[in-house]
């Protein structure tokens, strides 16, 4: 049960990081679509998690 709570916290934190990233990306480039910003952020987060796991 505790791992479920930890997973939920991790997911909530991940979602908040994604939202913050998208907001920053769109602030930098207002012509960028939501989908483009989301993809950029997913790629950045994936790259970071790969670096951490090395």
N, C-alpha and C positions, 0 to 999 in steps of 0.2 A: 504493500500500500504506500509506503514512503517513497518508493521509486516512481510511482504514478504521480505523486505530488512534485517530485524533483523534475520529472519529465515535463509536467505542465508548466512549471516555472521556467525551465529552459526554453520551451516552445514560446512562451509569452515574451521572454527576453529576446529571443530570435526574431519574433514578429515585430517587436518594438524597434530593434536595430534595423530591420528591413524598412519599416516606415520612415525612420529618421534618415536612412540612406536615400530613399526615394525623394524625400523632401529636399535634401541637399542637392541631389542630381538635378531636380527640376528647377531649383533656385539658380544653379550654375548655368543651366541651359533651358530657358523657358520654352523653346520650340520642341524640346524632347517630349515624346509621348510618355504616358504612364507605363506602357508596356516596355518601352525602350529603357526607361529608368529602372524598372523592376528587373529586367534582364541584366543590366549593368551591375546592379546591387547584388543579385544572386551570384553573378560571376565573381565579384569581389569577395563576397562572403565564402564562397566555395574555395577560392584561392587561399584565403586566410586560414580556413579550417585544414586545408591540405598542408600548409606551412607549419601549423601547430602540431599536426600529427606526425611530422617527420622526425 
